[in-house]
Amino acid sequence: MRRYSVAVASALVWLCQGVTAFLPSPGTTGQRYEVQLPATIAPKESLEENINQDFWMSLQEINPIIKLGSEPKQKVINSFGLFCMAVSLAICPIWLMALQACEASYKVIGDDWDPNREFFDGLGKVWAKSFLTLTGSYPSFSGEVELLEKGPHNQPCLFVANHASWLDIPILCTCLDQVFKFVAKGELGNIPCIGHQLSGGQHILIDREDRRSQLRSFKQSIGWIKKGVPIMAFPEGKRSDDGRLLEFKGGLFAIAVKTGVPIVPITISHAHAVMPSNSLVPVQPGGGKLHVHVHGAIPSEGKTEEDLNRLVKDCFLETLPKYQHPAN
């Protein structure tokens, strides 16, 4: 009970103070106030320990109390999952109303005060931090975390991360303080709240089966980078069903080659163990398990897409737990 009381208090702090951290700086769109990243920074020894651990739970260990559908696409919910659903039902309406109020302000007074939708996206970051805090799943961090902070010391770049769980989205929204734009699959635009956040925040939705959509998303990504806004994408192109790193889809690193911006790889560990693909919600708390490692920036100038593909994959494999490595 005490742990959840602390979690509730922490979430309230995010709600009261978090939104103001994402207000655009007055008089400029290229610079923003620098805010210290609110993270639990893990020492190198903790990172090595995290890599060597396996938090995967079998179906018996998950102990589902609700099963939806049939194999192989069956989704399960256990007692912790019900708690997470209750948290979502409590905070998502507030999130949605805040998004709608912000969009209404754009219609009334225009969006010149928030040209990059930084404040709008900040509402989603407050939701992400609140959800992870309330569910005892706030991640720890290591590596070059200063690359995620706001401030003129950080230039436009291409952030890339491995993708093994739906939790990757709130985790990235939690750790990335500076304004950025997701490259996400178009179907996410139909999900309540998340779709509203992506479309209203002018993120880049792509249909990988449509060549014109791919070209349009490429141009949108370059457009945001020219405005000084980083891009965040998953090189695998889709979520891994078993948590293991997938082969990268082609085309993503062409953004970096075209614009000359560096690539910052981000490794997310154990998200699949906390919320596997056969669950609708997390099956266990992520505290002490979820970990984000920020690798050093990889210069793109003078490199091919194949070079960048190899370098990014090497970064992921360096800090991913062994059970998340490719099977072969």
C-alpha positions, -999 to +999 in steps of 0.1 A: +000+000+000+028+024+009+044+018-026+013+027-044+007+058-022+042+070-032+033+062-069+001+082-067+019+112-051+046+111-077+020+110-105+002+140-091+035+159-091+038+151-128+003+163-135+009+196-116+044+204-128+050+182-159+030+202-185+047+235-178+081+218-187+069+215-223+059+251-229+077+264-260+103+291-253+089+326-260+101+342-292+118+312-308+110+278-322+146+266-324+155+268-288+137+256-257+142+257-220+166+231-207+150+208-182+169+182-162+159+147-173+140+132-144+156+098-146+170+071-124+205+069-137+220+034-134+257+028-129+276+006-153+275-023-130+237-022-129+235-021-167+256-053-169+234-069-143+203-059-161+217-074-194+223-107-177+188-110-162+157-127-177+123-114-165+103-134-189+072-151-174+055-182-187+017-183-191+015-202-158+035-176-140+014-148-156-016-166-141-043-150-163-078-145-150-092-134-183-085-149-217-098-132-249-099-150-282-081-183-291-046-193-299-024-182-315-038-146-311-052-150-277-048-121-253-046-125-215-051-103-185-040-111-150-047-093-116-019-068-122-033-062-157-067-053-141-049-028-119-032-013-150-066-011-168-080+008-138-051+032-139-058+038-176-095+043-171-086+069-144-061+090-164-070+085-201-101+107-199-081+135-184-055+131-211-081+131-238-099+162-224-065+180-222-058+172-259-092+184-270-089+216-250-054+223-265-068+217-300-097+240-293-071+267-284-054+263-317-087+269-335-095+300-314-061+318-312-040+299-337-010+277-331+017+303-336+025+299-299+031+262-304+043+257-340+059+223-334+031+211-311+056+208-283+030+217-256+005+193-272+030+165-272+039+174-237+004+163-226+012+128-239+045+128-220+027+136-188+003+108-194+032+084-201+051+094-170+019+092-149+010+057-162+045+043-157+047+058-122+013+047-110+019+011-123+053+009-106+070+007-140+092+038-143+124+027-162+160+033-152+185+049-176+221+047-186+245+059-212+245+093-230+212+105-213+221+141-220+213+135-256+176+132-246+174+165-227+160+198-239+184+226-247+204+242-275+233+218-269+212+191-287+208+193-325+183+175-348+189+138-351+173+105-359+165+086-327+160+048-332+150+021-308+143-016-308+105-024-306+094-054-286+063-041-267+035-016-267+052-002-236+080+011-258+058+042-267+052+055-232+088+046-222+102+067-251+078+095-243+090+094-207+127+095-215+128+120-244+125+154-230+130+173-262+102+177-288+103+149-314+081+133-340+073+096-342+073+076-374+045+052-367+023+028-385-010+043-397-032+019-377-022+036-345-041+066-356-074+047-350-066+039-313-084+061-288-062+088-271-030+075-288-043+082-323-055+116-311-021+123-298-003+112-329-026+131-354-029+162-333+008+163-326+015+161-364+035+129-361+042+109-392+018+080-399+029+055-425+013+027-445+042+004-454+022-013-481+016+020-499+046+034-518+031+069-519+027+069-481+063+058-477+075+087-499+052+112-481+065+101-447+101+104-460+094+140-470+077+148-438+106+134-418+131+156-437+108+186-432+107+182-394+145+178-393+149+210-413+128+227-386+151+214-360+128+187-347+143+152-342+126+121-356+119+089-336+115+056-354+118+018-350+141+003-376+124-031-373+093-015-387+070-035-364+068-049-329+086-082-323+062-110-312+088-128-291+108-099-279+138-108-300+154-082-323+141-084-359+158-076-392+156-039-400+133-026-427+149-006-455+146+031-461+147+045-426+184+053-425+180+072-458+166+100-438+200+104-420+220+100-452+199+126-469+200+152-441+234+144-427+220+143-391+235+118-366+217+087-354+211+081-317+203+044-309+182+037-278+180+002-264+149-007-244+153-038-223+127-062-208+097-043-221+084-075-237+087-093-204+066-067-187+040-065-214+044-094-239+026-096-272-001-120-258-013-095-232-035-065-235-019-048-206+013-052-185+015-085-166+040-074-140+055-042-126+084-029-146+103-012-118+138-027-115+133-044-149+126-018-176+159-001-186+168+024-213+203+027-226+212+057-247+242+051-271+265+077-284+255+095-315+266+079-348+276+104-375+259+097-408+281+117-431+302+096-454+283+064-445+258+043-465+225+030-453+241-004-450+269+010-428+243+027-405+222-005-404+252-025-391+263+001-366+229+006-351+223-032-348+257-036-331+246-009-306+213-027-298+230-061-294+256-046-271+231-038-244+201-060-251+195-089-227+206-122-243+171-135-245+162-106-268+189-113-293+179-129-326+175-166-324+200-174-352 
